[in-house]
Amino acid sequence: MSPKGHVKVSIGFAGGQVLAVRVATDALASLNAALGTPAPWFDLELDDGAVRISLAQIAYVRVDSDAALVGFGA
């Protein structure tokens, strides 16, 4: 991940919902750091706004690869 780039992230919650967003890499780093704290909420800055997330409800954070795929692959 480049320090000033953006990545696609899927945030999965305990109830099964998934939030798919595009964020700056420094915002992703801040979210990852907040996951280990007792803070109840986190304000995640997105490319097109912001969202407040309950940290206690996050089940996983998936970062999509930037690798370009050509064709259908095997």
Backbone hydrogen bonds in HBPLUS format (Angstrom, degrees):
<---DONOR---> <-ACCEPTOR-->    atom                        ^
c    i                          cat <-CA-CA->   ^        H-A-AA   ^      H-
h    n   atom  resd res      DA  || num        DHA   H-A  angle D-A-AA Bond
n    s   type  num  typ     dist DA aas  dist angle  dist       angle   num
A0005-GLY N   A0002-SER O   3.26 MM   3  5.10 166.4  2.28 104.7 108.7     1
A0025-THR N   A0005-GLY O   2.95 MM  20  5.81 153.7  2.02 152.9 149.9     2
A0007-VAL N   A0023-VAL O   2.83 MM  16  5.64 157.7  1.88 163.1 167.4     3
A0023-VAL N   A0007-VAL O   2.97 MM  16  5.64 155.1  2.03 162.8 163.1     4
A0064-ASP N   A0008-LYS O   2.91 MM  56  5.46 171.1  1.92 159.8 162.6     5
A0009-VAL N   A0021-VAL O   2.79 MM  12  5.41 171.4  1.80 164.1 167.0     6
A0021-VAL N   A0009-VAL O   2.83 MM  12  5.41 164.7  1.85 163.7 167.5     7
A0010-SER N   A0062-ARG O   2.78 MM  52  5.00 161.2  1.81 148.5 155.1     8
A0062-ARG N   A0010-SER O   2.76 MM  52  5.00 174.0  1.77 155.2 157.3     9
A0011-ILE N   A0019-LEU O   2.83 MM   8  5.07 166.0  1.85 141.0 144.7    10
A0019-LEU N   A0011-ILE O   2.85 MM   8  5.07 163.3  1.88 142.3 146.7    11
A0012-GLY N   A0060-TYR O   2.87 MM  48  5.07 154.5  1.94 139.5 147.5    12
A0059-ALA N   A0012-GLY O   2.68 MM  47  5.38 162.7  1.71 140.1 145.3    13
A0060-TYR N   A0012-GLY O   3.28 MM  48  5.07 158.6  2.33 127.7 127.9    14
A0013-PHE N   A0017-GLN O   2.88 MM   4  5.41 160.6  1.92 167.4 168.0    15
A0016-GLY N   A0013-PHE O   2.95 MM   3  5.49 165.0  1.97 121.5 126.1    16
A0014-ALA N   A0057-GLN O   2.75 MM  43  5.32 144.6  1.87 151.5 162.5    17
A0047-ASP N   A0022-ARG O   3.30 MM  25  6.23 147.5  2.41 170.6 163.8    18
A0027-ALA N   A0024-ALA O   3.05 MM   3  5.26 125.7  2.36 101.6 115.5    19
A0028-LEU N   A0024-ALA O   3.07 MM   4  6.47 152.9  2.15 151.6 159.6    20
A0029-ALA N   A0025-THR O   2.97 MM   4  6.21 154.0  2.04 142.7 149.7    21
A0030-SER N   A0026-ASP O   3.03 MM   4  6.23 149.5  2.12 137.8 145.5    22
A0031-LEU N   A0027-ALA O   2.98 MM   4  6.27 152.7  2.06 144.8 152.0    23
A0032-ASN N   A0028-LEU O   2.92 MM   4  6.19 165.7  1.94 154.8 158.1    24
A0033-ALA N   A0029-ALA O   2.99 MM   4  6.20 152.4  2.07 144.1 151.5    25
A0034-ALA N   A0030-SER O   2.97 MM   4  6.15 149.4  2.06 143.2 151.6    26
A0035-LEU N   A0031-LEU O   3.08 MM   4  6.34 135.2  2.28 147.6 159.0    27
A0037-THR N   A0034-ALA O   3.06 MM   3  5.31 164.4  2.08 118.1 119.1    28
A0055-LEU N   A0040-PRO O   3.06 MM  15  5.66 143.6  2.19 129.5 139.1    29
A0042-PHE N   A0053-ILE O   2.86 MM  11  5.20 142.4  2.01 143.7 155.3    30
A0053-ILE N   A0042-PHE O   2.77 MM  11  5.20 167.0  1.79 151.9 155.1    31
A0044-LEU N   A0051-VAL O   2.78 MM   7  5.32 159.6  1.82 169.6 162.4    32
A0051-VAL N   A0044-LEU O   2.95 MM   7  5.32 150.7  2.04 142.7 152.2    33
A0046-LEU N   A0049-GLY O   2.75 MM   3  5.06 160.6  1.78 137.5 141.4    34
A0057-GLN N   A0054-SER O   3.12 MM   3  5.61 151.8  2.20 112.5 120.3    35
A0058-ILE N   A0055-LEU O   3.35 MM   3  5.50 162.5  2.38 105.6 110.6    36
